[in-house]
């Protein structure tokens, strides 16, 4: 089983979000902005459903976005 590093996941999501606003991403994905904020701040680990939503939104795989070494 792969281990989650919430802080690293948060950093990755901020990086791929780029110039998009957190509010905009929340609206476009349907993920509450408070949930997205917690994930990006490394205080929450995304649910499997949210991992899929975010990977699809950013045009990448769940494996690459959340588990591969960058």
Contact map, one row per residue, 1 for C-alpha under 8 A:
1110000000000000000000000000000000000000000000000000000000000000000000
1111000000000000000000000000000000000000000000000000000000000000001000
1111100000000000000000000000000000000000000000000000000000000000000000
0111110010000000000000000000000000000000000010000000000000000000001000
0011111110000000000000000000000000000000000000000000000000000000000000
0001111111000000000000000000000000000010011110000000000000000000000000
0000111111100000000000000000000000000001111000000000000000000000000000
0000111111110000000000000000000000000000010000000000000000000000000000
0001111111111000000000000000000000000011010010000000000000000000110000
0000011111111100000000000000000000000011110000000000000000000000000000
0000001111111110000000000000000000000001110000000000000000000000000000
0000000111111111000000000000000000000000000000000000000000000000100000
0000000011111111100000000000000000000001000000000000000000000000100000
0000000001111111110000000000000000000001000000000000000000000000000000
0000000000111111110000000000000000000000000000000000000000000000000000
0000000000011111110000000000000000000000000000000000000001000000000000
0000000000001111111111001000000000000000000000000000000001000000000000
0000000000000111111100000000000000000000000000000000000000000000000000
0000000000000000111110000000000000000000000000000000000000000000000000
0000000000000000111111011000000000000000000000000000000000000000000000
0000000000000000101111111000000000000000000000000000000000000000000000
0000000000000000100111111100000010011000000000000000000000000000000000
0000000000000000000011111110000010000000000000000000000000000000000000
0000000000000000000111111111000000000000000000000000000000000000000000
0000000000000000100111111111100000000000000000000000000000000000000000
0000000000000000000001111111111110010000000000000000000000000000000000
0000000000000000000000111111111110000000000000000000000000000000000000
0000000000000000000000011111110000000000000000000000000000000000000000
0000000000000000000000001111111000000000000000000000110010000000000000
0000000000000000000000000111111100000000000000000000000000000000000000
0000000000000000000000000110111110110000000000000100000000000000000000
0000000000000000000000000110011111110000000000000000000000000000000000
0000000000000000000001100110001111111000000000000000000000000000000000
0000000000000000000000000000000111111100000000000000000000000000000000
0000000000000000000000000000001111111110000100000000000000000000000000
0000000000000000000001000100001111111111000000000000000000000000000000
0000000000000000000001000000000011111111100000000000000000000000000000
0000000000000000000000000000000001111111111100000000000000000000000000
0000010011000000000000000000000000111111111111000000000000000000000000
0000001011101100000000000000000000011111111100000000000000000000000000
0000001001100000000000000000000000001111111100000000000000000000000000
0000011111100000000000000000000000000111111110000000000000000000000000
0000011000000000000000000000000000000111111110000000000000000000000000
0000010000000000000000000000000000100111111111000000000000000000000000
0001010010000000000000000000000000000010011111100000000000000000000000
0000000000000000000000000000000000000010000111111110000000000000000000
0000000000000000000000000000000000000000000011111110000000000000000000
0000000000000000000000000000000000000000000001111111000000000000000000
0000000000000000000000000000000000000000000001111111100000000000000000
0000000000000000000000000000001000000000000001111111110000000000000000
0000000000000000000000000000000000000000000001111111111000000100010000
0000000000000000000000000000000000000000000000011111111100001100000000
0000000000000000000000000000100000000000000000001111111110000000000000
0000000000000000000000000000100000000000000000000111111111000000000000
0000000000000000000000000000000000000000000000000011111111111100100000
0000000000000000000000000000000000000000000000000001111111111000000000
0000000000000000000000000000100000000000000000000000111111110000000000
0000000000000001100000000000000000000000000000000000011111110000000000
0000000000000000000000000000000000000000000000000000001111111000000000
0000000000000000000000000000000000000000000000000000001111111101100000
0000000000000000000000000000000000000000000000000001001100111111100000
0000000000000000000000000000000000000000000000000011001000011111111000
0000000000000000000000000000000000000000000000000000000000001111111100
0000000000000000000000000000000000000000000000000000000000011111111110
0000000010011000000000000000000000000000000000000000001000011111111100
0000000010000000000000000000000000000000000000000010000000000111111100
0101000000000000000000000000000000000000000000000000000000000111111110
0000000000000000000000000000000000000000000000000000000000000011111111
0000000000000000000000000000000000000000000000000000000000000001001111
0000000000000000000000000000000000000000000000000000000000000000000111
